[in-house]
């Protein structure tokens, strides 16, 4: 909310009246008001610095304002200021305050290194050390409960800075920070920044440490190094306004703060931005920064009027709130009354091992932690011994000052504005839109277009691209000298065309300058190592048949692969090895052949047993041929018994499996026979010169020879290892496919021990952190989807060439199948055959039993009928009629029983 001039005049009059009423209480800070308890508090600051001087003034003002408003309080803080401009002076002042002045707490010190030693003294003496200026992430209150930070640590803004860099779409940043060995140090900020960026996949391209005492020539030299780098996003972390003024002024003069660059400043500089002169502000136009959000309040406006300053330093506000928090906590502690003049007769300037231990320290620390109020800098609320991370402001330096372009919170991210800022006694409540958007930003060079964040190192120069000069496989990269000029080259090839197609697909123009590298001097691994290790890499990119490998990713960044790869083995086809009249027996081992014969005999015997009732006259030898005849004539009705038919089906099933296995294994043998013995255990192997495959072969204890061209491959494989050549060639798939495409059926690829050796494919290499890798990778995807890579492939390798490859999976051990391989099949066949035989015999036995039983019944009925006829008074019937009465009876299984001659037929079983 804003204030009109009338409101400001009214506030000024009210504050003047308030000052007149409380004039008597504003005596020396060392005096003790009557009937009040004096509480000694030490203040350790660098009064010789502008920051320390201003902070001390704000502390005095805060003390006066607090007790003017709280006259009824029984305690009064009595300040004991100590000047400190180094570690030794700060430690000495802290010892004197603890032992001699017997202070209850110490406000300060001003710098991080001093705070480390003073916090150690406070921890041993149980005297709270309250710092409103130390932001170093290397010093945490959790490490020492008596160290209290009433400001925000450096880490509180790291999440905001990281989110801002990501929101702007940058993945590489150059950091410039102030390195002061005697006072404030940024060594804690840089490791925390590095960790935060690594988690967000943001590359720290370069880190420059500049001392506050650095002269103009040194700063100019450091900035000139930035012009030779591709990254154009700069993060500045400096606490010295003077150093920041010189840095940005020189950067503007050198043309570094021009169109296409992005500059971000941390809150260390953003908080003091309005104290810089107009010339520096003009040089910083387009800079964006982060700083804690300070809500507007009546108390803040009154404070500005009282100090006659419109732009109050954030440290001053923190110091003011620190005094109020300490005075409030002391009042709540209920201290006993003490004399105004301290008795120092028993005090001694003891060493740190003989420190006076404060009895009120633990209670005072607890009260400070529990204190909450709305101060000039915002809500005062401690968590884990330090202020909670508030809302962060995103500012943009424009014109004569800065303007707010958005806000950030860890919960809702970025927003354009904060809708409400209220205080209800439980803390400040910030609400607003959750959209991650910012207001329009004016960038360096008075541009409204967001910079790319990178560019070719020096404007107007070409991109330095290293290419290998190959002696073979020139379809990939071919370097030839221009006639009449040994310093100019024509560079062509598949890899070159793909790279230039990717460059053409970019939204910006880059012209490459190809620099040939003699392959006989540098290996591909050495070539990749040239991209790192120095501030200015020898090449901006490497283009060629470079394989993406894990060990190479350590020293370079690779684009997405534009060609798949992997290691395979090539062997010579030898048709003469097929001249073997007994090769048809090799698919099955001798024991398996014997088992098959025995199985056929067994099946024939079972069939003879089952068929003996149906065809008793069939010869035994013919029945043994049934299994083989059934394979040739399966459609004929060769058996009549139903169980015999079941056994024959089982036999046909087993025979079908055996025939299919025989056919498959014979095909494999006919193929492998052309490739052995070289494929089984090669005596020596060849590989492409300078390829990583050579290192892998050495681990296999194989004699190796290296070659450079397809012609050398053909010659070596043709001669074989015994004649000065090799038995096999190991190489990557693209080279092998090109080799096989040229030499046709003379060679073949087969599976090997190195089949699992997959690689990342062919890609383009860039220096670590290069912003080119990401857009080039996207461009590769674009040209793949458009089919341009396939067109380039046909141009260099022919229509029949394809990169899709699968090695022939040929067994490496003995190919003959054994009886054990089919033990389960034979077991099932035998079991089912025996079951069929048992079932058939049981059925026959049951049938015979029923027939005999039917005969016996017929005989009994015949006797009874004879007796009945004899005893009847009527004349007996003749024998012909008796036969008709008895008739013929048919059994349940189809067997006919004749009662006249008692003949039984057992056929049809």
MIMINU-92861 format. One record per residue (C-alpha): x negated, y negated, z. Coordinates in steps of 0.02 Angstrom, whole numbers, padded with zeros to 5 digits, always signed. Layout:
N
XYZ/...
END
This chain:
909
+00000+00000+00000/-00058-00176-00033/-00063-00332+00075/-00016-00509+00020/-00120-00660+00066/+00013-00712+00194/+00000-00543+00279/-00189-00558+00283/-00181-00731+00363/-00061-00666+00495/-00175-00520+00532/-00322-00639+00542/-00232-00750+00668/-00180-00599+00772/-00354-00529+00774/-00427-00700+00823/-00306-00714+00969/-00351-00537+01020/-00536-00578+01015/-00510-00734+01124/-00412-00637+01252/-00545-00501+01263/-00696-00617+01255/-00740-00588+01435/-00750-00401+01409/-00870-00420+01261/-01025-00444+01366/-01187-00350+01342/-01162-00167+01300/-01277-00122+01445/-01167-00208+01575/-01039-00112+01675/-00865-00180+01703/-00809-00186+01883/-00714-00035+01954/-00752+00068+01799/-00859+00222+01777/-01010+00190+01667/-01052+00331+01545/-01224+00319+01467/-01231+00360+01281/-01387+00358+01174/-01395+00289+00997/-01538+00348+00884/-01544+00256+00717/-01667+00180+00597/-01630-00003+00633/-01758-00056+00503/-01650+00014+00364/-01497-00075+00300/-01390+00078+00332/-01447+00096+00512/-01426-00089+00546/-01249-00090+00476/-01202+00069+00569/-01262-00003+00735/-01156-00158+00705/-01003-00049+00671/-01036+00050+00831/-01036-00109+00934/-00877-00168+00850/-00792-00001+00881/-00838-00004+01065/-00768-00179+01084/-00607-00140+00990/-00577+00021+01086/-00586-00051+01260/-00493-00207+01207/-00348-00093+01162/-00372+00028+01309/-00407-00086+01458/-00327+00036+01578/-00459+00170+01545/-00569+00207+01695/-00726+00245+01593/-00839+00133+01490/-00972+00187+01368/-01141+00107+01398/-01253+00116+01243/-01440+00147+01248/-01505+00112+01071/-01670+00189+01014/-01756+00149+00851/-01814+00298+00749/-01894+00310+00577/-01967+00484+00581/-01960+00656+00659/-02082+00617+00800/-02001+00454+00850/-01827+00534+00846/-01882+00679+00956/-01970+00561+01077/-01816+00450+01088/-01704+00601+01121/-01818+00663+01262/-01818+00491+01342/-01629+00476+01331/-01599+00648+01406/-01726+00643+01548/-01747+00458+01587/-01581+00378+01540/-01481+00536+01582/-01358+00507+01442/-01199+00607+01422/-01210+00610+01232/-01319+00547+01089/-01250+00466+00931/-01366+00500+00785/-01496+00524+00721/-01482+00452+00546/-01581+00580+00443/-01570+00768+00420/-01748+00817+00471/-01734+00711+00628/-01566+00790+00668/-01642+00964+00665/-01761+00925+00809/-01641+00816+00906/-01505+00950+00894/-01630+01075+00968/-01657+00959+01116/-01470+00935+01136/-01441+01123+01135/-01567+01154+01273/-01506+01008+01381/-01320+01035+01342/-01307+00854+01285/-01191+00834+01133/-01278+00766+00978/-01148+00676+00872/-01203+00632+00695/-01097+00528+00576/-01229+00521+00436/-01315+00691+00422/-01235+00786+00278/-01367+00917+00243/-01295+01091+00221/-01451+01164+00301/-01392+01107+00473/-01228+01181+00533/-01136+01154+00698/-01103+01341+00706/-01289+01365+00736/-01289+01247+00885/-01126+01212+00979/-01195+01047+01046/-01220+00977+00871/-01062+00891+00810/-01046+00821+00635/-00917+00680+00619/-00945+00665+00433/-00923+00782+00288/-01066+00901+00242/-01135+00909+00067/-01048+01074+00041/-00877+00992+00061/-00894+00906-00107/-00976+01052-00197/-00811+01140-00228/-00740+00979-00299/-00893+00949-00409/-00890+01128-00471/-00705+01118-00512/-00734+00951-00600/-00873+01022-00709/-00765+01171-00752/-00614+01061-00787/-00718+00959-00909/-00772+01120-00996/-00958+01109-00962/-01063+01264-00926/-01235+01185-00906/-01291+01038-00798/-01454+00944-00767/-01476+00888-00586/-01572+00733-00531/-01590+00712-00343/-01683+00605-00219/-01828+00694-00134/-01884+00607+00024/-02004+00708+00130/-02005+00587+00276/-01822+00545+00294/-01666+00613+00211/-01697+00774+00115/-01591+00850-00022/-01673+01020-00009/-01518+01087+00079/-01402+01016-00052/-01489+01094-00202/-01481+01276-00141/-01297+01254-00097/-01264+01176-00267/-01356+01318-00353/-01252+01449-00262/-01089+01358-00303/-01135+01342-00487/-01189+01524-00501/-01021+01583-00433/-00935+01474-00564/-01053+01532-00704/-01123+01356-00726/-01306+01349-00779/-01430+01231-00696/-01529+01188-00852/-01655+01079-00763/-01683+01004-00590/-01778+00841-00569/-01836+00780-00398/-01873+00593-00390/-01948+00513-00236/-01876+00350-00173/-02051+00276-00188/-02071+00330-00370/-02127+00192-00487/-02044+00143-00649/-02165+00238-00761/-02136+00400-00668/-01947+00382-00680/-01961+00339-00864/-02068+00494-00896/-01943+00608-00808/-01799+00535-00906/-01892+00554-01070/-01898+00742-01037/-01708+00742-01038/-01704+00685-01218/-01791+00845-01272/-01659+00955-01192/-01495+01013-01264/-01392+00986-01106/-01311+00814-01095/-01221+00830-00928/-01313+00750-00782/-01274+00763-00596/-01354+00630-00486/-01372+00653-00297/-01457+00503-00216/-01437+00413-00050/-01548+00264-00092/-01456+00123-00180/-01622+00050-00237/-01678+00212-00320/-01508+00236-00402/-01515+00058-00471/-01685+00088-00549/-01636+00258-00617/-01480+00202-00709/-01560+00042-00771/-01705+00138-00849/-01586+00272-00917/-01485+00137-01001/-01641+00058-01075/-01702+00227-01140/-01536+00258-01228/-01496+00411-01124/-01332+00338-01061/-01256+00330-01233/-01112+00409-01323/-01113+00599-01304/-01177+00608-01124/-01086+00638-00961/-01149+00573-00792/-01078+00629-00624/-01128+00558-00455/-01101+00635-00283/-01022+00545-00135/-01196+00497-00072/-01197+00365-00208/-01010+00345-00236/-00985+00284-00057/-01113+00143-00081/-01065+00103-00260/-00988-00067-00222/-01146-00125-00135/-01244-00115-00299/-01278-00271-00401/-01179-00314-00557/-01322-00268-00674/-01331-00091-00605/-01142-00071-00613/-01146-00125-00795/-01282+00004-00832/-01179+00140-00747/-01023+00111-00852/-00942+00276-00896/-01009+00369-00744/-00884+00476-00647/-00904+00520-00464/-00825+00601-00313/-00802+00532-00140/-00688+00561+00010/-00517+00480-00002/-00492+00341+00127/-00306+00305+00155/-00256+00123+00170/-00200+00066+00342/-00169-00094+00441/-00314-00056+00556/-00431-00042+00408/-00374-00209+00338/-00397-00293+00508/-00571-00218+00520/-00617-00287+00348/-00554-00459+00398/-00650-00457+00561/-00813-00410+00473/-00775-00525+00328/-00814-00382+00208/-00699-00313+00075/-00809-00163+00033/-00853-00068+00191/-00983+00069+00183/-00913+00242+00221/-01050+00272+00352/-00990+00118+00444/-00814+00188+00451/-00879+00356+00510/-00982+00273+00646/-00830+00174+00702/-00721+00329+00714/-00860+00424+00804/-00864+00296+00946/-00675+00304+00964/-00679+00494+00971/-00818+00495+01101/-00735+00360+01209/-00569+00455+01204/-00652+00619+01250/-00750+00543+01395/-00590+00471+01467/-00505+00641+01459/-00653+00723+01546/-00614+00638+01716/-00793+00597+01764/-00839+00551+01945/-00884+00367+01978/-01068+00322+01961/-01169+00165+01991/-01197+00039+01851/-01384+00030+01876/-01458+00199+01847/-01583+00266+01973/-01734+00320+01871/-01849+00355+02019/-01822+00542+02004/-01825+00545+01815/-01977+00602+01724/-02035+00602+01546/-02045+00791+01543/-02079+00903+01398/-01942+00993+01304/-01963+01145+01415/-01922+01040+01570/-01764+00957+01504/-01627+00899+01619/-01475+01006+01591/-01311+00909+01584/-01168+00982+01686/-01036+00886+01588/-01099+00937+01415/-00992+01093+01388/-00833+01004+01442/-00870+00850+01338/-00901+00955+01182/-00734+01041+01207/-00642+00875+01225/-00722+00805+01068/-00668+00960+00970/-00489+00936+01031/-00480+00749+00991/-00368+00702+00844/-00316+00530+00784/-00299+00426+00625/-00459+00326+00609/-00520+00198+00486/-00594+00333+00372/-00440+00443+00382/-00387+00582+00497/-00514+00628+00629/-00496+00815+00652/-00641+00933+00685/-00650+01114+00634/-00798+01221+00682/-00890+01068+00746/-00869+00958+00591/-00738+00862+00495/-00618+00960+00388/-00631+00934+00200/-00508+00798+00155/-00440+00741-00012/-00576+00693-00135/-00562+00544-00251/-00620+00553-00432/-00683+00382-00485/-00739+00310-00651/-00861+00164-00660/-00784+00036-00777/-00816-00150-00795/-00871-00232-00633/-00823-00088-00520/-00739+00080-00514/-00563+00144-00533/-00480+00302-00469/-00435+00425-00606/-00373+00566-00497/-00378+00662-00334/-00430+00836-00286/-00389+00955-00144/-00447+01133-00120/-00267+01191-00111/-00187+01105-00261/-00336+01057-00369/-00330+00896-00471/-00187+00771-00478/-00165+00597-00549/-00101+00518-00389/-00056+00549-00208/+00131+00525-00185/+00131+00495+00003/+00005+00468+00141/+00083+00477+00312/+00032+00515+00489/+00155+00598+00606/+00041+00630+00753/-00008+00803+00691/-00124+00749+00551/-00122+00663+00384/-00009+00741+00256/-00057+00722+00074/+00065+00774-00061/+00074+00747-00246/+00087+00832-00416/-00005+00996-00437/-00052+00971-00620/-00239+00982-00648/-00247+00821-00748/-00344+00660-00734/-00310+00487-00797/-00402+00436-00956/-00589+00420-00927/-00707+00295-01007/-00869+00386-01046/-01043+00313-01076/-01052+00217-01238/-00876+00148-01207/-00801+00307-01279/-00635+00387-01234/-00683+00554-01313/-00750+00684-01192/-00933+00723-01232/-00977+00897-01291/-01104+00911-01151/-01245+00960-01266/-01324+00916-01432/-01477+00950-01537/-01625+00898-01427/-01676+00744-01528/-01551+00653-01633/-01589+00668-01818/-01700+00822-01801/-01655+00996-01861/-01626+01147-01754/-01789+01244-01739/-01745+01424-01782/-01876+01561-01770/-01860+01705-01893/-01968+01864-01902/-02069+01892-02059/-02036+02075-02099/-02130+02195-02213/-01983+02312-02231/-01794+02314-02216/-01793+02143-02298/-01607+02159-02328/-01588+02093-02150/-01719+01953-02153/-01828+01907-02302/-01956+01767-02291/-02044+01715-02451/-02162+01570-02484/-02113+01435-02606/-02223+01437-02760/-02355+01302-02750/-02323+01260-02567/-02383+01378-02431/-02296+01276-02296/-02120+01297-02365/-02021+01456-02361/-01862+01530-02430/-01770+01626-02294/-01631+01744-02347/-01550+01904-02287/-01396+01973-02204/-01437+01899-02032/-01475+01728-02105/-01311+01721-02201/-01212+01771-02047/-01297+01635-01944/-01264+01501-02074/-01083+01558-02089/-01068+01537-01900/-01144+01362-01910/-01021+01314-02046/-00879+01372-01933/-00928+01251-01794/-00832+01091-01766/-00995+00992-01775/-01137+00995-01900/-01306+01073-01864/-01443+01091-01993/-01566+01233-01956/-01752+01227-01988/-01818+01405-02008/-01991+01438-01938/-02063+01607-01993/-02150+01712-01861/-02279+01839-01920/-02216+02008-01861/-02392+02078-01856/-02439+01950-01723/-02287+01945-01609/-02167+02083-01564/-01982+02052-01548/-01999+02059-01358/-02137+01929-01361/-02035+01825-01480/-01887+01822-01360/-02002+01775-01216/-02049+01617-01312/-01877+01549-01272/-01913+01530-01086/-02051+01487-00965/-02080+01307-01022/-01985+01144-01010/-01980+01131-01199/-01955+01302-01282/-02047+01335-01444/-01883+01376-01532/-01705+01318-01511/-01641+01486-01574/-01700+01653-01642/-01611+01729-01792/-01644+01902-01862/-01614+02084-01826/-01634+02056-01638/-01561+02191-01528/-01471+02134-01370/-01557+02222-01226/-01542+02205-01037/-01726+02161-01014/-01712+02025-01148/-01559+01948-01066/-01671+01899-00921/-01772+01777-01026/-01642+01722-01154/-01458+01697-01187/-01381+01799-01328/-01228+01768-01432/-01093+01898-01454/-01155+02042-01564/-01115+02026-01748/-01173+02203-01786/-01153+02361-01683/-01304+02468-01649/-01373+02621-01560/-01519+02743-01576/-01500+02898-01687/-01610+03034-01760/-01641+03071-01945/-01705+03239-02008/-01742+03314-02179/-01619+03434-02259/-01702+03602-02307/-01588+03713-02416/-01720+03852-02429/-01684+03904-02253/-01515+03974-02313/-01599+04120-02407/-01556+04259-02283/-01452+04411-02339/-01399+04450-02160/-01349+04274-02110/-01165+04326-02110/-01199+04431-01953/-01277+04288-01856/-01117+04199-01798/-01083+04345-01680/-01208+04432-01568/-01235+04620-01578/-01142+04653-01416/-00992+04557-01482/-00992+04656-01644/-00997+04818-01543/-00857+04757-01430/-00748+04720-01581/-00776+04896-01652/-00734+04976-01485/-00579+04867-01471/-00521+04925-01644/-00547+05107-01596/-00453+05081-01433/-00307+04997-01520/-00300+05137-01650/-00297+05270-01513/-00154+05182-01423/-00057+05165-01585/-00080+05354-01617/-00012+05392-01444/+00138+05279-01470/+00176+05344-01646/+00158+05531-01611/+00345+05558-01587/+00396+05455-01739/+00267+05520-01864/+00189+05676-01790/+00119+05729-01957/+00014+05567-01979/-00171+05601-01974/-00273+05537-01827/-00404+05456-01937/-00274+05355-02032/-00206+05288-01868/-00378+05222-01822/-00375+05119-01982/-00210+05039-01932/-00291+04889-01845/-00396+04847-01997/-00254+04879-02119/-00139+04767-02017/-00260+04622-02043/-00251+04643-02232/-00065+04687-02246/+00021+04610-02094/+00191+04602-02183/+00211+04790-02206/+00313+04898-02086/+00166+05006-02035/+00235+05069-01867/+00407+05121-01808/+00395+05123-01620/+00441+04959-01537/+00295+04966-01414/+00176+05001-01556/+00237+04843-01641/+00201+04745-01480/+00023+04813-01472/-00004+04770-01654/+00049+04589-01622/-00076+04574-01479/-00212+04643-01591/-00173+04520-01730/-00179+04375-01605/-00350+04428-01542/-00415+04458-01718/-00356+04283-01773/-00454+04199-01634/-00610+04299-01675/-00600+04258-01861/-00579+04071-01829/-00729+04070-01710/-00832+04167-01836/-00791+04043-01976/-00831+03889-01870/-00995+03959-01807/-01049+04015-01979/-01020+03838-02047/-01125+03768-01906/-01264+03892-01940/-01267+03851-02125/-01289+03665-02080/-01417+03686-01941/-01519+03804-02046/-01557+03659-02164/-01621+03551-02021/-01725+03666-01913/-01854+03683-01845/-01889+03495-01844/-01726+03450-01759/-01748+03572-01616/-01919+03525-01551/-02005+03397-01661/-02193+03398-01649/-02201+03214-01695/-02075+03076-01724/-02076+02911-01815/-01998+02743-01772/-01995+02566-01838/-02144+02461-01791/-02122+02344-01641/-01954+02422-01602/-01908+02460-01422/-01878+02639-01479/-02066+02670-01472/-02069+02641-01284/-01926+02763-01262/-02012+02899-01364/-02170+02885-01261/-02069+02934-01108/-02018+03095-01198/-02200+03148-01221/-02184+03159-01410/-02321+03116-01531/-02264+02958-01621/-02306+02861-01778/-02236+02690-01823/-02181+02629-01994/-02116+02467-02068/-02009+02512-02219/-01885+02638-02289/-02014+02695-02416/-02133+02741-02276/-01991+02834-02188/-01958+02938-02345/-02142+02978-02370/-02167+03029-02189/-02016+03143-02181/-02058+03222-02348/-02231+03275-02291/-02183+03332-02117/-02289+03328-01960/-02414+03460-02022/-02455+03357-02176/-02478+03189-02092/-02296+03140-02084/-02162+03166-01954/-02022+03290-01922/-01891+03163-01868/-01861+02975-01869/-01783+02882-01723/-01710+02712-01764/-01558+02602-01739/-01398+02634-01835/-01403+02484-01955/-01576+02534-02019/-01530+02718-02029/-01371+02683-02127/-01469+02578-02249/-01599+02716-02265/-01469+02852-02296/-01375+02740-02417/-01532+02731-02524/-01596+02911-02515/-01430+03003-02517/-01424+03188-02471/-01610+03214-02438/-01587+03171-02254/-01455+03182-02122/-01423+03111-01948/-01387+03231-01806/-01357+03217-01621/-01510+03205-01510/-01569+03174-01334/-01562+02987-01367/-01380+02982-01424/-01329+02904-01259/-01450+02760-01287/-01326+02626-01336/-01377+02445-01361/-01285+02281-01364/-01299+02267-01553/-01380+02130-01656/-01361+01952-01592/-01437+01779-01600/-01550+01725-01456/-01557+01554-01372/-01655+01478-01227/-01580+01514-01057/-01441+01391-01021/-01425+01336-01201/-01251+01268-01236/-01263+01336-01414/-01233+01517-01364/-01050+01492-01320/-00993+01400-01478/-01096+01516-01589/-01014+01667-01506/-00843+01594-01541/-00895+01559-01720/-00949+01741-01741/-00776+01798-01686/-00698+01678-01810/-00797+01739-01960/-00766+01920-01909/-00579+01891-01909/-00591+01803-02077/-00687+01951-02152/-00839+01848-02199/-00962+01968-02116/-00891+02112-02219/-00915+02011-02377/-01096+01972-02332/-01121+02157-02294/-01063+02209-02468/-01175+02078-02547/-01334+02146-02468/-01299+02330-02438/-01178+02381-02574/-00996+02433-02578/-01027+02608-02508/-01118+02545-02355/-01028+02546-02187/-01084+02509-02013/-00960+02628-01934/-01065+02778-01888/-01049+02941-01794/-01191+03067-01786/-01159+03247-01831/-01132+03342-01670/-01231+03500-01705/-01274+03625-01567/-01456+03627-01517/-01461+03802-01439/-01439+03977-01516/-01277+03980-01618/-01228+04164-01599/-01070+04197-01499/-01080+04335-01366/-00952+04456-01298/-00950+04359-01137/-00876+04212-01231/-00721+04317-01267/-00717+04423-01110/-00554+04345-01059/-00475+04378-01228/-00528+04561-01227/-00466+04582-01048/-00294+04514-01090/-00282+04621-01247/-00331+04780-01154/-00211+04743-01012/-00063+04713-01127/-00104+04869-01229/-00111+04979-01075/+00053+04904-01012/+00135+04943-01179/+00070+05124-01173/+00131+05150-00995/+00302+05076-01032/+00322+05187-01186/+00276+05346-01091/+00393+05303-00948/+00534+05274-01069/+00504+05442-01153/+00501+05532-00985/+00665+05452-00932/+00746+05503-01098/+00691+05684-01078/+00759+05689-00903/+00929+05626-00960/+00939+05754-01102/+00902+05898-00985/+01033+05835-00865/+01162+05826-01005/+01122+06007-01059/+01149+06071-00884/+01317+05985-00871/+01370+06057-01038/+01326+06233-00982/+01428+06218-00823/+01578+06149-00916/+01564+06293-01041/+01568+06426-00904/+01714+06344-00818/+01810+06334-00979/+01779+06519-01014/+01845+06568-00844/+01997+06460-00865/+02038+06536-01034/+02020+06713-00966/+02142+06684-00823/+02274+06599-00927/+02430+06698-00971/+02432+06631-01146/+02328+06713-01277/+02151+06652-01284/+02092+06539-01419/+01968+06604-01544/+01786+06559-01540/+01805+06427-01673/+01929+06329-01569/+01813+06340-01415/+01675+06267-01515/+01787+06123-01565/+01839+06097-01383/+01660+06094-01324/+01606+05993-01478/+01448+05899-01497/+01391+05775-01362/+01272+05631-01390/+01154+05574-01254/+01131+05393-01198/+00967+05371-01294/+01036+05436-01459/+00983+05621-01439/+01113+05747-01496/+01145+05907-01393/+01228+06058-01480/+01315+06166-01353/+01327+06314-01467/+01143+06341-01494/+01076+06231-01352/+00955+06136-01469/+00884+05967-01411/+00810+05835-01529/+00684+05714-01449/+00651+05609-01601/+00674+05422-01617/+00586+05379-01457/
END
